[in-house]
Amino acid sequence: MPSDSPVSVVSPSTQGDVPHSDAHPAPSRSHVRRAALWFGLLGGPLAWSVQTLVNLPVTSHGCFPRLIPLGTPITGGMRGIAFVVSVAALITVVAAAAIAWGSWLRTRDERQGDTGGAAHHGAEQALLETGEGRTRFMALAGVLTSLLFLVASLVHAAAIFLVAPCGV
């Protein structure tokens, strides 16, 4: 049988004898702009995607304008277009890596004890509940993602010069 007595709710800021400040769970978020974090994280993959989505049709159409493949490409500027697109992608990926690295340098000291909420949780629970370190995590993930896609873009660009057009 349910009880009609009122339920007492204790807010997290009054639990125990430890005062709780209303600090933001990601204290270093003001050191880095949100756009910089997202560009550092997504700039490399997006640049590589554009590189692939532009270069593949350009080079394919040069060799396969119809159903029968050609022995030599019909456009003499096929490699030039692919090269320009690849250079633009590489510049974008390097810029994303540099921005992500700078963001990580500004937020690398973001630790669990920097906010008032961490004292109310265990070490594992603090990371899940208070979100501490997420700015630092996004910045470091951006560095790693950008470096991975830098390698992918370099390999993609190298194929322009190492692979013969139209299988000749």
PLY file of the C-alpha trace (Angstrom):
ply
format ascii 1.0
element vertex 168
property float x
property float y
property float z
element edge 167
property int vertex1
property int vertex2
end_header
0.00 0.00 0.00
1.53 3.36 -1.00
2.33 5.84 1.68
0.74 9.29 1.63
3.71 10.89 3.36
5.62 13.47 1.30
8.87 12.31 -0.25
11.89 14.24 0.89
14.21 15.21 -1.94
17.74 16.27 -1.05
19.43 18.37 -3.69
23.01 17.50 -4.61
24.19 20.88 -3.35
23.06 20.09 0.22
24.20 16.49 0.54
26.55 15.94 3.44
28.52 18.69 5.08
30.59 19.56 2.02
29.47 22.76 0.30
28.89 22.41 -3.41
29.76 25.18 -5.81
27.81 25.53 -9.02
30.93 25.41 -11.18
30.53 24.16 -14.71
31.44 20.49 -15.14
33.97 21.36 -17.89
35.95 24.17 -16.27
38.34 24.70 -19.21
35.56 25.17 -21.74
36.08 28.93 -21.73
39.71 28.53 -22.84
38.71 27.12 -26.22
35.93 28.12 -28.57
33.40 25.42 -29.34
33.90 25.92 -33.09
37.63 25.25 -32.67
36.92 21.97 -30.89
34.50 20.82 -33.57
36.74 21.92 -36.45
39.68 20.12 -34.87
37.59 16.98 -34.50
35.74 17.00 -37.83
37.94 19.09 -40.16
40.23 16.20 -41.12
37.52 13.65 -41.89
35.47 16.19 -43.83
38.46 17.35 -45.89
39.39 13.76 -46.74
35.75 13.02 -47.66
35.63 15.98 -50.04
38.98 14.92 -51.50
37.62 11.43 -52.16
34.21 12.59 -53.41
35.78 15.01 -55.91
38.84 13.08 -57.06
37.13 9.73 -57.63
34.56 10.99 -60.18
37.10 13.27 -61.90
39.60 10.51 -62.44
36.94 7.91 -63.24
35.23 10.05 -65.84
38.54 10.73 -67.53
38.97 7.02 -68.16
35.36 5.81 -68.32
33.25 8.48 -70.04
31.05 5.72 -71.46
30.72 1.97 -71.00
34.04 1.14 -72.69
37.21 2.22 -70.86
39.68 4.40 -72.71
43.38 3.66 -73.06
44.36 7.26 -72.29
42.37 9.84 -70.32
40.28 12.29 -72.35
41.13 15.23 -70.09
44.74 16.28 -69.88
44.05 18.23 -66.67
42.73 15.26 -64.74
45.84 14.97 -62.56
45.97 18.74 -62.12
42.42 18.89 -60.77
43.06 15.94 -58.45
46.31 17.54 -57.28
44.67 20.91 -56.47
41.85 19.21 -54.57
44.37 17.09 -52.66
46.50 20.12 -51.72
43.40 21.94 -50.46
42.43 18.86 -48.42
45.93 18.56 -46.97
45.95 22.23 -45.98
42.57 21.82 -44.28
43.67 18.68 -42.43
46.89 20.34 -41.23
44.89 23.40 -40.08
42.48 21.13 -38.18
45.41 19.32 -36.54
47.05 22.61 -35.56
43.83 24.00 -34.08
43.17 20.75 -32.21
46.75 20.75 -30.86
46.39 24.36 -29.69
43.06 23.52 -28.05
44.63 20.57 -26.27
47.53 22.71 -25.03
45.07 25.20 -23.51
42.95 22.51 -21.84
45.45 19.79 -20.94
45.39 20.76 -17.25
41.63 20.20 -16.92
41.42 17.65 -14.12
38.81 15.95 -12.01
39.32 18.17 -8.96
38.85 21.47 -10.81
35.11 21.70 -10.13
33.13 21.60 -6.95
31.06 18.59 -8.04
33.89 16.06 -8.18
34.21 15.85 -4.40
30.72 14.36 -4.18
31.50 11.37 -6.42
34.01 8.57 -6.61
36.70 8.82 -9.28
34.83 6.83 -11.92
31.45 8.33 -11.13
32.87 11.87 -11.25
33.95 11.41 -14.85
30.51 10.11 -15.83
28.37 12.46 -13.79
30.19 15.78 -13.93
31.66 15.65 -17.44
35.06 16.78 -16.30
37.73 16.56 -18.94
35.39 16.60 -21.93
36.96 19.74 -23.43
40.39 18.15 -23.10
39.05 14.88 -24.53
37.53 16.58 -27.58
40.77 18.44 -28.22
42.90 15.29 -27.96
40.44 13.32 -30.09
40.73 16.09 -32.68
44.53 15.78 -32.70
44.37 12.01 -33.17
41.61 12.17 -35.79
43.39 14.88 -37.75
46.66 12.94 -37.76
44.88 9.80 -38.95
43.20 11.64 -41.81
46.43 13.46 -42.65
47.96 10.05 -43.40
44.87 9.04 -45.39
44.99 12.27 -47.43
48.71 11.87 -48.08
48.17 8.33 -49.36
45.29 9.53 -51.49
47.43 12.35 -52.94
50.35 10.00 -53.58
48.10 7.76 -55.67
47.73 10.59 -58.17
51.39 10.25 -59.08
52.01 6.56 -58.38
49.05 4.99 -60.16
48.94 5.14 -63.94
45.81 6.80 -65.32
43.39 4.38 -66.99
45.59 1.39 -66.15
48.11 2.25 -68.87
0 1
1 2
2 3
3 4
4 5
5 6
6 7
7 8
8 9
9 10
10 11
11 12
12 13
13 14
14 15
15 16
16 17
17 18
18 19
19 20
20 21
21 22
22 23
23 24
24 25
25 26
26 27
27 28
28 29
29 30
30 31
31 32
32 33
33 34
34 35
35 36
36 37
37 38
38 39
39 40
40 41
41 42
42 43
43 44
44 45
45 46
46 47
47 48
48 49
49 50
50 51
51 52
52 53
53 54
54 55
55 56
56 57
57 58
58 59
59 60
60 61
61 62
62 63
63 64
64 65
65 66
66 67
67 68
68 69
69 70
70 71
71 72
72 73
73 74
74 75
75 76
76 77
77 78
78 79
79 80
80 81
81 82
82 83
83 84
84 85
85 86
86 87
87 88
88 89
89 90
90 91
91 92
92 93
93 94
94 95
95 96
96 97
97 98
98 99
99 100
100 101
101 102
102 103
103 104
104 105
105 106
106 107
107 108
108 109
109 110
110 111
111 112
112 113
113 114
114 115
115 116
116 117
117 118
118 119
119 120
120 121
121 122
122 123
123 124
124 125
125 126
126 127
127 128
128 129
129 130
130 131
131 132
132 133
133 134
134 135
135 136
136 137
137 138
138 139
139 140
140 141
141 142
142 143
143 144
144 145
145 146
146 147
147 148
148 149
149 150
150 151
151 152
152 153
153 154
154 155
155 156
156 157
157 158
158 159
159 160
160 161
161 162
162 163
163 164
164 165
165 166
166 167
